[in-house]
Amino acid sequence: MSKTVIVMPAYNAALTLEQTIKDIPESLRKDIILVDDCSKDNTAEIAEKLGLHVIRHKRNKGYGGNQKTCYRAALDKGADVVVMLHPDYQYNPKVVLYMAGVIENGICDIMLGNRIRTRHETLAGGMPFYKYISNRFLSLCCNVITGENLGEWHSGLRAYSAKVLKTLPWQDNSDDFIFDMQFLVQSSFHGFRMGDIPVETKYFAEASSINFKRSLRYGLLTLWVLFLFMLKKCGLKISMFQKK
């Protein structure tokens, strides 16, 4: 029987954490790790009361840095499948069981929650229009350049097999938001099978979301990562794509 561990990179999630946990399928609630990135509220205290395994950063390490702690802790627990779920209740937690199942059954190595089943549904859920347009453009670029066929490349709901985490050099990736893009492009280069599943997404005041300036920076860095991917495909030595 494979072991699934849910990891939660957390920052100021006190208002949404309990509801997120309640909506996780009961069979997956026994192994949940929350990494608190120096929250200014009582996220860590609430997580401990809920019985989660809590790790507290002594300083803010950023979104990518938080994930690095999450994945190291999950592997230390002997995880076969690792699901990253944000504790801000933006993604519907009920789908994590199915994402883990696809990996457990050897169908895919990586699963993503696809927030963009239709344009109407996505915008009705509150995604800003400029983010919708940039998501569609960047996801198209990613699919064309890598040869993958994902519905979107920028989801924060993800599941990985332990083999993926033990193969890719993710610990050398950025500590910022571009960590996610580096991880997926590395995965594509090394031939890991990626898939996605539709997921309801909500945008509201308590849900985490980067502002326009940081979104612009993320978009430009995404294009840079894709450029590095093309250089590697041409035979150049790019350290980001070296296995552990």
C-alpha positions as CSV (number, residue, x, y, z in Angstrom):
1,M,0.0,0.0,0.0
2,S,1.6,3.3,-1.0
3,K,1.8,6.2,1.4
4,T,0.5,9.6,0.5
5,V,1.7,12.7,2.4
6,I,0.0,16.0,2.0
7,V,2.2,19.1,2.4
8,M,1.0,22.6,3.0
9,P,3.3,25.6,2.4
10,A,1.6,28.1,4.7
11,Y,1.8,31.9,5.2
12,N,-1.0,33.7,7.1
13,A,-3.6,31.0,6.6
14,A,-5.3,31.1,10.0
15,L,-8.7,32.0,8.6
16,T,-8.9,29.2,6.0
17,L,-6.8,26.4,7.3
18,E,-9.5,24.5,9.3
19,Q,-12.0,24.5,6.4
20,T,-9.3,23.3,4.1
21,I,-8.5,20.4,6.4
22,K,-12.2,19.5,6.8
23,D,-12.6,19.1,3.0
24,I,-9.6,16.8,2.6
25,P,-10.8,13.2,2.2
26,E,-10.6,11.5,5.6
27,S,-8.3,8.7,4.4
28,L,-5.6,11.3,3.6
29,R,-5.8,13.4,6.8
30,K,-3.4,11.2,8.9
31,D,-0.2,12.4,7.1
32,I,-0.3,16.2,6.7
33,I,2.7,18.4,7.0
34,L,2.3,22.2,7.3
35,V,5.4,24.4,7.0
36,D,4.8,27.8,8.4
37,D,6.9,30.5,6.7
38,C,7.0,33.0,9.6
39,S,3.3,33.8,9.4
40,K,2.1,37.0,11.2
41,D,-1.0,35.3,12.5
42,N,-1.6,32.1,14.5
43,T,-1.5,29.6,11.5
44,A,1.0,27.3,13.2
45,E,-1.0,27.2,16.5
46,I,-4.2,26.3,14.7
47,A,-2.4,23.6,12.7
48,E,-1.0,22.1,15.9
49,K,-4.5,22.0,17.4
50,L,-5.7,20.2,14.3
51,G,-3.1,17.5,14.8
52,L,-0.9,18.4,11.8
53,H,2.8,17.9,11.7
54,V,4.0,21.5,11.9
55,I,7.4,22.9,10.9
56,R,8.2,26.5,11.7
57,H,10.7,28.5,9.7
58,K,12.8,30.9,11.8
59,R,12.8,33.3,8.9
60,N,10.7,33.8,5.8
61,K,12.2,31.6,3.0
62,G,9.7,32.4,0.2
63,Y,7.2,30.2,-1.6
64,G,9.9,28.0,-3.3
65,G,11.9,27.8,-0.1
66,N,8.8,26.7,1.8
67,Q,8.2,23.9,-0.7
68,K,11.8,22.7,-0.3
69,T,11.2,22.1,3.4
70,C,7.8,20.5,2.6
71,Y,9.3,17.9,0.2
72,R,12.3,17.1,2.4
73,A,10.0,16.4,5.3
74,A,7.6,14.3,3.2
75,L,10.4,12.1,1.9
76,D,11.7,11.7,5.4
77,K,8.3,10.4,6.4
78,G,8.6,7.7,3.7
79,A,6.1,9.2,1.2
80,D,5.4,7.4,-2.0
81,V,3.2,10.2,-3.2
82,V,3.4,13.8,-2.2
83,V,0.5,16.2,-2.7
84,M,1.0,20.0,-2.3
85,L,-2.2,21.7,-1.2
86,H,-2.4,25.4,-0.3
87,P,-4.1,26.0,3.0
88,D,-5.8,29.1,1.8
89,Y,-8.9,27.2,0.5
90,Q,-8.4,28.5,-3.0
91,Y,-8.4,24.9,-4.5
92,N,-11.0,22.3,-3.8
93,P,-9.3,19.8,-1.5
94,K,-11.7,17.0,-2.4
95,V,-9.8,16.2,-5.7
96,V,-6.5,15.3,-3.9
97,L,-7.6,11.7,-3.5
98,Y,-8.0,11.3,-7.2
99,M,-4.8,13.0,-8.0
100,A,-2.9,10.7,-5.7
101,G,-4.8,7.7,-7.1
102,V,-3.6,8.4,-10.7
103,I,0.0,8.4,-9.5
104,E,-0.5,5.3,-7.2
105,N,-1.8,3.4,-10.2
106,G,1.2,4.2,-12.3
107,I,-0.7,6.3,-14.9
108,C,1.2,9.6,-14.3
109,D,4.2,10.7,-12.3
110,I,2.9,14.2,-11.8
111,M,-0.7,15.5,-11.5
112,L,-1.9,19.1,-11.5
113,G,-5.2,20.7,-10.6
114,N,-6.4,22.5,-13.7
115,R,-8.3,25.7,-12.8
116,I,-9.3,26.5,-16.4
117,R,-11.9,24.0,-17.5
118,T,-13.8,26.8,-19.2
119,R,-13.2,30.6,-19.5
120,H,-16.6,31.4,-18.0
121,E,-16.1,29.1,-15.0
122,T,-12.6,30.5,-14.3
123,L,-13.6,34.1,-14.5
124,A,-16.8,33.5,-12.5
125,G,-14.5,31.9,-9.8
126,G,-12.8,35.3,-9.5
127,M,-9.6,34.9,-11.4
128,P,-8.5,38.4,-12.6
129,F,-8.8,38.8,-16.4
130,Y,-5.2,39.8,-16.8
131,K,-4.2,36.6,-15.0
132,Y,-6.5,34.5,-17.2
133,I,-4.9,35.9,-20.4
134,S,-1.4,35.5,-19.2
135,N,-2.1,32.0,-17.9
136,R,-3.5,31.0,-21.4
137,F,-0.5,32.6,-23.2
138,L,2.2,31.2,-21.0
139,S,0.6,27.7,-20.8
140,L,0.4,27.6,-24.6
141,C,4.1,28.6,-24.8
142,C,5.0,25.8,-22.3
143,N,3.0,23.2,-24.2
144,V,4.4,24.1,-27.6
145,I,8.1,24.3,-26.5
146,T,8.1,21.2,-24.2
147,G,5.6,19.0,-26.2
148,E,3.4,18.5,-23.3
149,N,-0.4,19.0,-23.3
150,L,-1.4,20.4,-19.9
151,G,-4.5,22.4,-19.4
152,E,-2.5,24.9,-17.4
153,W,1.1,25.1,-16.1
154,H,0.6,27.5,-13.2
155,S,-1.6,25.7,-10.7
156,G,-0.5,25.5,-7.1
157,L,-2.3,22.2,-6.5
158,R,0.1,19.4,-7.4
159,A,0.9,15.8,-6.7
160,Y,4.3,14.1,-7.3
161,S,5.6,10.5,-7.1
162,A,8.5,10.1,-4.7
163,K,10.6,9.1,-7.7
164,V,10.2,12.6,-9.2
165,L,11.3,14.2,-6.0
166,K,14.3,11.9,-5.7
167,T,15.4,12.6,-9.3
168,L,15.1,16.3,-10.0
169,P,17.5,18.9,-8.6
170,W,14.7,21.0,-7.1
171,Q,16.7,21.9,-4.1
172,D,18.8,24.1,-6.3
173,N,15.8,25.9,-7.8
174,S,14.6,29.4,-6.8
175,D,13.1,30.2,-3.4
176,D,10.5,32.4,-5.2
177,F,7.4,31.6,-7.2
178,I,9.3,30.6,-10.3
179,F,10.2,27.4,-8.4
180,D,7.0,25.8,-9.7
181,M,7.8,26.5,-13.3
182,Q,11.4,25.3,-13.0
183,F,10.1,22.0,-11.4
184,L,7.7,21.3,-14.3
185,V,10.2,22.1,-17.0
186,Q,12.7,19.9,-15.4
187,S,10.1,17.1,-15.1
188,S,9.3,17.4,-18.8
189,F,13.0,17.3,-19.8
190,H,13.5,14.1,-17.9
191,G,10.5,12.4,-19.4
192,F,8.2,12.2,-16.4
193,R,4.5,11.7,-17.3
194,M,2.4,14.7,-16.4
195,G,-1.4,15.0,-16.4
196,D,-4.1,17.2,-14.8
197,I,-7.6,17.1,-13.4
198,P,-10.3,19.9,-13.3
199,V,-10.5,21.7,-10.0
200,E,-12.8,24.3,-8.7
201,T,-10.9,27.5,-7.7
202,K,-12.0,30.4,-5.6
203,Y,-10.5,33.9,-5.5
204,F,-11.4,35.8,-2.3
205,A,-9.8,38.2,0.2
206,E,-8.2,35.4,2.3
207,A,-6.8,33.4,-0.6
208,S,-3.2,34.0,-1.5
209,S,-2.4,35.6,-4.8
210,I,0.6,37.5,-6.2
211,N,0.0,41.1,-7.3
212,F,0.4,42.5,-10.9
213,K,4.1,43.4,-10.5
214,R,5.1,40.0,-9.2
215,S,2.9,38.3,-11.8
216,L,4.8,40.2,-14.5
217,R,8.1,39.1,-13.1
218,Y,6.9,35.6,-12.9
219,G,5.8,35.7,-16.6
220,L,9.2,37.0,-17.7
221,L,11.0,34.4,-15.7
222,T,8.8,31.7,-17.2
223,L,9.9,32.7,-20.7
224,W,13.5,32.6,-19.4
225,V,13.1,29.1,-18.1
226,L,11.6,27.9,-21.4
227,F,14.6,29.5,-23.2
228,L,17.0,27.5,-21.0
229,F,15.0,24.4,-21.8
230,M,15.5,25.0,-25.5
231,L,19.2,25.6,-25.0
232,K,19.4,22.3,-23.2
233,K,17.6,20.5,-26.0
234,C,20.2,21.9,-28.3
235,G,22.9,20.2,-26.4
236,L,24.2,23.0,-24.2
237,K,25.1,22.2,-20.6
238,I,22.5,23.8,-18.3
239,S,22.9,23.0,-14.6
240,M,19.2,23.3,-13.9
241,F,18.6,20.1,-15.8
242,Q,21.2,17.9,-14.2
243,K,19.8,15.0,-12.1
244,K,20.7,14.7,-8.4
